[in-house]
Amino acid sequence: MKQKTIKKEICFSGVALQTGKEVNVTCKRAECDEGIIFIREDLPGSNALKIKEAIFSSENERRSTIGFGKEGVQTVEHFLAALWALEVDNLIIKVDSEELPGLDGSSAKFFDIINSAGICEQEKERKMIIIDEEIIIEEEGKRIQIKPSDKFEVSYTIDYNIDCVTSETVNLTIDKEVFRKEIAPARTFCLKAEAEALLKAGLGKGANYENTLV
């Protein structure tokens, strides 16, 4: 399999879910082996943030953040999921704020925007990560188990101790089309108490009933 990037530059804008700021994003082609790179255009001279260096921070709850402190970029999870589904290996993302726009609160709009740019193969082969032994991580009642497989199969179980969220399990063999139909439209949800805590902390300023599930 060859590495891939986008055919043409794309730009989009939207409101960030946590900060409520209007954010502008430009995605540009990147060369082979460059990987996925975020650049904060509002901070001249700041370091480029490269996904392959795995510099992820746990300082912001309920959202994934690459980088640390004021130079980080928050709420990247739905955008990165869309890049994975479209097999984009190399991309430069220029953003003028500390958080990506939320759009509709899912990965679907990101998928459509990136797909509209066109995806093209590059000269070099993809670098693959092969899981050759079982990995299990457990923390505070949460558990992830990874096993070797010839396919990307996911079994996910949710079990909240509240009446409106029953225990459910979904099993999927994931590819681009399954992601587009079954996963991309899904939104991360939070409980009312969690939403109230975020608002009290001065966050959730861009949240509304069109992009948030409580």
C-alpha positions in Angstrom: 0.0 0.0 0.0 1.3 3.4 -1.0 1.3 6.5 1.3 -1.5 9.1 0.5 -2.2 12.8 0.8 -4.8 15.2 -0.6 -4.9 16.3 -4.2 -5.7 20.0 -3.5 -5.6 22.5 -0.6 -8.9 22.9 1.3 -10.1 25.5 3.8 -13.0 25.4 6.3 -14.2 27.3 9.3 -16.4 26.7 12.3 -17.0 27.3 16.0 -14.9 25.4 18.6 -17.0 23.4 21.0 -15.1 24.3 24.2 -13.8 27.9 23.6 -16.6 29.1 21.4 -14.1 30.8 19.1 -14.5 31.0 15.3 -11.6 28.9 13.9 -10.1 28.8 10.4 -8.4 25.6 9.2 -6.3 25.1 6.0 -5.2 21.6 5.0 -2.3 21.3 2.5 -0.5 18.4 0.8 2.5 17.0 2.6 5.4 15.0 1.1 6.1 11.3 1.8 7.1 10.4 5.3 6.1 13.9 6.7 3.1 12.5 8.5 0.2 14.5 10.0 1.4 18.0 11.1 -0.5 20.7 13.0 0.7 24.3 12.8 -0.7 27.1 15.0 -0.8 30.1 12.7 -1.9 32.4 15.5 1.4 31.7 17.3 4.2 32.7 15.0 7.4 30.7 15.7 5.6 27.9 17.6 6.7 24.4 17.1 5.0 22.2 14.5 3.0 19.4 16.2 3.6 16.0 14.6 1.3 13.1 15.2 4.1 10.6 14.7 5.9 12.0 17.7 2.8 11.1 19.8 3.0 14.2 22.0 -0.5 13.9 23.4 -1.5 15.7 26.5 -4.0 14.7 29.3 -4.3 18.3 30.6 -7.7 18.8 29.0 -10.6 16.6 30.0 -13.1 15.1 27.6 -11.1 16.0 24.5 -7.9 14.8 22.8 -5.1 17.4 22.7 -1.8 17.2 20.8 1.0 19.3 22.3 1.2 21.0 25.7 0.2 24.3 27.2 -0.6 27.3 25.0 0.9 25.7 21.9 -1.4 22.7 21.9 -4.3 21.9 19.6 -7.4 20.5 21.3 -10.4 18.4 20.2 -8.6 16.7 17.4 -10.2 13.2 17.7 -13.0 13.4 15.2 -10.7 15.0 12.6 -8.0 12.4 13.0 -10.5 9.6 12.8 -11.6 10.9 9.4 -8.0 11.0 8.2 -7.6 7.4 9.3 -10.7 6.3 7.4 -9.6 8.1 4.2 -6.1 6.6 4.6 -4.4 10.0 4.6 -0.8 9.6 5.8 0.7 13.0 5.0 -1.0 16.3 5.7 -0.2 19.8 7.0 -3.0 21.4 9.0 -2.8 25.1 9.7 -5.2 26.3 12.4 -5.5 29.8 13.9 -6.7 28.9 17.4 -6.1 26.4 20.2 -9.0 24.2 19.2 -10.4 22.7 16.0 -13.9 23.6 15.0 -16.6 21.2 16.2 -18.7 21.4 13.1 -21.7 19.1 13.7 -20.0 17.4 16.7 -19.2 14.2 14.8 -16.5 13.0 12.3 -19.0 13.1 9.3 -18.4 16.7 8.2 -14.6 16.3 8.5 -14.8 13.1 6.4 -16.8 14.9 3.7 -14.5 18.0 3.6 -11.3 16.0 3.4 -12.8 13.6 0.8 -13.9 16.6 -1.3 -10.2 17.5 -1.7 -9.5 14.1 -3.4 -7.1 11.5 -2.1 -4.0 10.6 -4.2 -1.2 8.0 -3.8 2.4 8.9 -3.3 5.6 7.2 -4.3 6.6 5.5 -1.1 5.1 2.5 0.7 3.0 3.0 3.9 4.7 2.2 7.2 2.5 -0.3 8.9 2.2 -1.1 12.6 1.7 -4.8 13.1 0.2 -6.1 16.4 1.9 -9.4 17.1 1.0 -9.9 20.8 -2.0 -9.2 23.0 -2.0 -5.8 24.9 -4.4 -5.1 27.8 -4.7 -1.7 29.6 -7.1 -1.2 32.5 -7.8 2.0 34.5 -10.7 3.0 36.8 -13.2 0.5 35.4 -12.2 1.1 31.8 -10.5 -1.6 29.7 -9.0 -1.9 26.2 -7.7 -5.2 24.8 -5.8 -5.4 21.6 -5.2 -8.7 19.8 -3.4 -9.7 16.6 -5.8 -10.0 13.6 -5.7 -9.9 9.8 -8.6 -7.4 9.9 -9.5 -4.3 11.9 -12.3 -5.6 14.1 -13.7 -3.7 17.0 -15.9 -4.9 19.8 -17.1 -2.0 22.1 -19.2 -2.3 25.2 -20.7 0.6 27.1 -22.1 0.1 30.6 -23.2 3.2 32.5 -25.0 2.9 35.8 -27.9 5.1 34.7 -31.3 4.2 33.3 -31.1 6.1 30.0 -27.8 4.4 28.9 -28.2 0.7 29.1 -25.4 -1.8 28.7 -24.8 -2.3 24.9 -22.2 -3.9 22.7 -21.4 -3.2 19.0 -19.2 -5.4 16.8 -17.8 -4.0 13.6 -15.2 -4.9 11.0 -14.1 -1.4 10.0 -13.1 -0.1 6.6 -13.8 3.3 4.9 -17.4 2.6 4.1 -18.3 1.1 7.4 -16.7 4.1 9.1 -18.6 6.6 6.9 -22.0 4.9 7.6 -21.7 3.6 11.1 -19.1 5.6 13.0 -18.6 9.0 11.4 -22.1 10.4 12.3 -21.8 9.4 15.9 -21.3 12.1 18.5 -19.4 11.9 21.8 -22.0 12.3 24.6 -21.8 13.5 28.1 -24.0 13.4 31.1 -25.9 16.5 32.3 -23.7 16.8 35.4 -20.6 16.6 33.2 -22.0 19.3 30.9 -22.9 21.6 33.8 -19.3 21.1 35.2 -17.8 22.1 31.8 -20.0 25.2 31.7 -19.0 26.2 35.2 -15.4 25.9 34.2 -16.0 28.4 31.4 -16.0 25.7 28.7 -18.6 24.4 26.3 -19.1 27.9 24.9 -19.6 26.6 21.3 -22.0 23.7 22.3 -25.6 23.7 21.2 -28.3 21.1 20.5 -27.0 20.7 16.9 -23.5 19.6 17.8 -23.8 18.2 21.3 -25.5 15.1 22.8 -26.3 15.4 26.6 
